[in-house]
Amino acid sequence: MTTAQHTQTRRAFIKAGGTLLALPLLESLGMQRPLSAAVQTVTPAPKRMVFLGMGFGVTEESWYPDPSQIGEKYDMPKVLTPLAKHKNDLTIIQNLYHQYTVDGHFGSTFWLTGANRYAVAGQSFHNTISVDQVAAEQLGRETRFTSIQLSGSNLGNASDGHGPGLSLAWNRQGKPVASWQLPVVAYHRLFSDDSAPLAVRQQQLAEQRSVLDVVLTDAKSVQRRINKTDSDKLDEYFQSVREIEVRLAKEEKWMGVEKKKPQNPIREPAESLEGVEEMRIMYDLMVAAMQVDASRVFTYRMPGDTMLASLGANMSAHNMSHYAEGDRQEVSELRDRHHAILLSDFMDKLKASKSADGSTLFDNATIAFGSNIRTKHSLTNCPTIVAGGGAGIQHGRHLVMDDRKTPLCNLWLSLLKGSGIEAEQFGDSRGVIDELFAA
């Protein structure tokens, strides 16, 4: 073989075996070695927080674990047995309370705030910011919706244990944050793109800004001529306007950005859904919203009357809550069991949903389930379940705190700090619950 033939043959071999033999990376020629799969950086999945309020308390005889069974070795109460498969991933806490809540008809109103209703002299109602909105100020910066508030389609009136308003969420002025009451409304807000042309939507936004400008000009013109009481009211008004401006700015940012579709597409819910089926779809919508990162903070104020009706019960949630032995207690336990079933299914779906970094939605979510009312209209020992890996809690345990010594706000502060939210105090908190983070 001649030298030329040898060279040609060698080149043909190298070309054919190019997948086995390659020129080494020469940094001096600008060639950079790609990161191997082992060292490539993946953005960690975001933290998420979910607050699920049931409003009317529980059947205390069958909902709470035996208080003498503390730690890992406790028996799951009979109405919570649907959650048994998730026992290692949740924590049940007893003896949390709100020291300022003295009216059993306001169980949901102050559940996430811990506020003193009579804190302002001369006023019969006062509230403060809820824990979800504190979280949303940080976790909601990069999402289309800063937070998502859901509520049942039929919550009853103020005398049924729910108090005023439909939302569990309250802003920094102690005003309720609007909620979506129907699954079909939530579905379209989350996944349906606006059919109006972009130019039309931009014009609508400009008109809203124009109205705000006029309103602010009028308000500022009277600011110097009012007393302190009116000045405080005007300050609240200005803050509300600022919140609207922030919302409009966010709408403008996301305008024209196509809404993502979840991993498992959801059909448009029927408007007639009520009770358990309505709740199941709301849970599914929260999972789907997390999958597309539409929001990272959720509250859901669950229905009472329609839930019971869907279970075949012929009584109101308020009447049921005043149970004694007999039919009303049986309905109360049936309600509790279905809450556990729905929560268990929700956890299943979060565990089955993978994030880009390989973790699951459940690994990075914090779920708080409970009520400000224990049972009937009793306000001590708020029923409380916490689940998910987002706050770093050591789960699989039953904790019993000292009676009337641990504010529920201690839990809210613990969940905030565990989720990376900057907060040194929340409500009447006295500190974090150290037991949550120590096995």
N, C-alpha and C positions, 0 to 999 in steps of 0.2 A: 504494500500500500504506500502510495506516495505521501509526502508531507501534506500536500493540498487535500488529498482524499481523506487523510487522517483528521485534519482540522474540520472538514465538512461533516464527517461522521460524528465527531465529538459535539459539534454545534447542534446537529440534529438530535442527539441524545439529550443534551441539556434542554433543548426546546420542548421535547416530548416529556421530559421529566421535570418540567418547571414547577410542578406542585411539590416536588421533593427537594429541589435545589434552588435557592434564591440568593441574590446578591445581598450581602450583609448590610444592615442599616448604617449609613455613614452620616453622622450628625454634622460633619463639616460641609456636606453637600446639601444640608437642609432636610435630611431624611429623619423623621422622628418615629420612634417606636410607639405603636399604639398601646394603650393600656390594656393589659390582659383582663379577661372577664373577672378575675379574682380581685383586681385592684380598681376596676372602673367604679366611679362614684355614682350612686343613685340617690336622688333626692328622697329623703325620708318621707313617708306618708304623713299627711297633716293630722293633727289632733282634732277630734270632734267631740261634741257634748250634746247629750239628749236628755231632756227632762220630761218625764211622763207622769202627769197628775191625774189621780182617779177621783179625788174630790170628796167622796162620802165616807172615807175611812174603810175599815175592814171588819170581818167577823173575828173579834179578838180571841175567842175561844179556840179557833182552829187555824188562825193565820200566823200567830207568833210562835217561834220555837220555845221549848221549855227554857226559862231563864237560868236554870241551873246547868244547862248544857252549853257551856261557853267554849269557843274555839272551834276546832275542826270536827270534833266528835259530837255532832248534834243531829237530831232526827228532823228531817224535813217535814213541816206541818202538812196535814192531809190536803188542804186546799192549794198548797204550793207544790204538790208532787209532780205536776207537769214540768217543773223547773229542776227536778232531781238530776237530770243528765247534765245540767250546767252547774251543778253544785260547787265544783272547784273553780268556777269562773265568776262567782257572785258572792256578795257579803250581805248578810242581814244584820241590821243595827237596831238595838232597842234603846229606849229612854232618851231619845232626842226630843227637844221641844222648843217652842217659841214663847219666850216669857211674856211678850206683849200681846199675844193673841188670846183674848178672853171671850170672844164671841164665836160660838160654834157654827154660825151661819157664814163665816168668812174663811172657810177652810182652804179654798184654792187661792183666794185673793192675796194672802200673805205668805203662801207656802214657799215661794222662791225669794221673798224679800226679808221676812222677819221684822217688818216695820211695826211701829207703834201707831195704831189707827188714830189715837188721840194726841199725837205728839205736838200738834199745832193748836194753841189756845184758840177757842172759839170755832174750831172746825170739828165736825163729827167724823170726818174721814180724811186720812192722810196715808200715802204710801211712798215707797222709795224704789230705787232701781232694783231689778231682779237679777239673780246671779247669772242667768243666761245672757242678759244684755251686757253685763260686765265682761263675760267671755267673748261675746260677739264683737266688742270694740277692738279686740286683738285678733281673734280667729277669723273674723268676717271681712278683713281688709281686702283680700284677694279674690273673693267669690262674688258671683253675680248677686246673690242675696246675702246681705250682712247676717241675717238670721231668718229662720222660717218659723212662724207661729201657726199651729193647727189647733182646731177646736171642734168639738162635736156639733152636729147640725141642730141638736135640740138639748140644751143644757138646763132648761127650766128657768125659774126666776130666782131672785136674791134669797128667798126664804128656804131654798132647798139645799143649802150647804155650800153653794158656789160663790155667793157674794156678787158684787157688781162687775160688769165687764165680761167678755168672753175669752180673753187671752190670759195665759199664765205669765206673760211677759210685761214688764213695766219699765218705762224709760227713766232717765235721771231726774225728771220732774215728777215722778210718781204717777205718770199717766199710762193707761194701758196701751200696749202696742197692738195694732190691728192683727187679726188672725184670719186664716182661710178656713171657712166652716164646712165646705163641701169637698169631697175627694175630687170631683170633676173640676172644681175651681183650681185646686192645688195642681192637678194634672196639667191643665193648660198653662198655668203660670210657670210651671217648671219646664215643660217640654214642647209647647206649641209656639212657633215663631209668629210674631205679629204680622198679619197680612197687609197692614197699611204700608205704603211706600216709605222708604227711609226719609225722604224729604218732608213728608207729611208728619212723621213722628218728630222730626227735628223742629218743625214749626210749632207743634203742640208743646214741646218742651220749652221753646222760646217764649210762648204765650204764658206758660206757668211761671217762668222766671220774671216776666214783665209784671204779672199780678203781684208776685212777692215784692218786687221793687216798690210798687205803689203802696202796698200795705205797710212796708217798713218806713217809707217816707211819712205817711200819715201818723204812724205810731211815734216816730221820733219828734214830730212837730208838737206833740202834747207832753213829751217826757219831762220838760222843765216845769210844767205847771201842775204837777200832781203830788199828792202826799206820799209818805213812805209805804203805806199799805198798797196803794195803787202802783207805786214804783216797783214793789216786789212782784206784783201780778204782771206788770209790763216786762220785767226781766224774764219771767217764765215764758211769756209770749215770745220774746225775742229768741229764747233758747229753742222753742218749738219751731220758729221760722228757720233757725240755723239747721235744725235737724232735717227740715224739708229741703233746704239747700243742699245738704250732704246727699240726701237721697236722689235729688235731681242730678247731681254731679255723677253719681254712680250709674244712674240710668243712661246718662249721656256716654259714659265710658263703655258700657256694654251694648249700646245701641248698634245694631248691625252685626253683632257677633252671634253667629248661629248657635243655637242651643244644642248641647250634646245629647245623644241618646244613651240610655242605660244599657248595661250588659245584656239584660233580659228585658226586651221591650214590654211595656205595660199597655194594656188596652185602655181606651178612654172609659172611665167609670160611669156607671149610670147615675143620673141625678137622684134616683129614688132610693139609693143605698142608705140604710140606717142600721144602727146597732152594731152587732158583732162584725157583720160584713163590711160596714163602713170603716170600722176600726182596723180590720185586717188590711184593707186597701191603704189606709193612711200609713200604717207601718211599712207597707211595700213601697209607698211613695217616698218615705224617708230613706229607705235603703237605696232606691234608685237615685235620689238626689245626692246621696253620698258618693255613689258610683261615678257620677259626672261632676262631682265637686261643685254643685250649685250652691251649697251652703255647708257650713261646718257646725252650726249651732241650731238646735231644734227644741221647740216645746210643743207638747201635745196635751191639751186639756180634754180628757176623754168624756164621752157622753154618759149620762146616768139613766134617765127614763127610757130612751130608745134602746139602750143596751139590754135592759131588763125585758122590754117588750119583745125584742128579738129572741130572747131566751124563753119566751112563753109565759112570763110573769105578768100578772094583772095587778100591779101596784107601782107607785112612784118610787124613785130612788130615795126620796126623803122619808116616806113611810117605812120602807124596808130598813133604812138605817136605824130606826127605833125598834129593832127586832127584840123579841123575847123567844123562848123556845117555841118552835112550831113553824108555820109556813114562812114567815118573814125571815127567820134565821136560815131556813133551807135555801131561800132565794138569795140571801146574802152570801152564803157559801158557794152557791152556783155561780154568782157574779165573780167572786174571788177566784174560783177555779178557772173561769174563762179568761180573766185577766192574766193568770199565770200561763195559760195555753198560748195566748197571743204574744206575751213577752218571750216565751220560749221559742216560738216560731221566728220572732224578730231576731233573736240571738243566733238561731240557726242560719238565717240568711246573711247576717253580718259575718259570721264565721266562714261562710262559703264564698264571700266576695273578696277577691284578691286585689291588692294594690300593686302599683308598679314596682315597689321594692320587695315584693314577695310576701309581705305581711298581709293580714286580712283587715277588713274594716273594723272587725271586733277588737283586734289587737290595739288599735289606736283610738277607739271610742270610749267615752265614759257615759254610762247610762244610769240615771237616777230615776227610780220608780217609787211613788209613794203618795202621801197625802198629809195635809196639816192636821187632819182629824184622825184620832185613833179609832173610835167607833161612836155611833150615835152622834153626840155633840161634844165628846170628850177630847181635850186638846193636848194631853200629855202622851208621851210614848208614841210619837208620830211613826206610822208604819213606813219602813225605809228599806229598800233594796238597792244596792249599787253593784254594777257589773261592768265588764269591759276592761281592757288593758291600758287605756289612754292616760290614766292618772297615776299609774304605778302602784296601785293598791295590791296588797297580798290577799288574794281572795280565798274562798273555800272555808270561810269561818262565820261564826255567829258571835257578834260582839254585844255585850250588855253594858251600857255606860251607867255611871252613877245617876240615880233618879233626880231629875230637876237640877242637874249640875252641868249638863252638856247642851248648849244651844244647838239647834239644827243648823244655825249659821256657821258653827264650827265645821260641819260637814261641807257646806258650800265653799268655805274658805279652803278646806283641804283639797277639794276637787279642782278648784281654780289653780292653786299652787302646784298640785300634782300634774296638771295639764300644761304647765308652763306659763300661766297667766300671771302677770305682775299684780299682786294684791297683798297688802299687809293686813287688811281688815275688811270684813264684810258684815254689814248689819250689826248685830250685837255679839259677834264672834269674840271668843277669848283666846283663840289660837287654833292650831290644827289638831286633828285627832291622830295622835302619834300611833295608836294601835292599828290604824288602817295600813300603815306602811311597814310594820314590824311583824314578822311571822311568829 
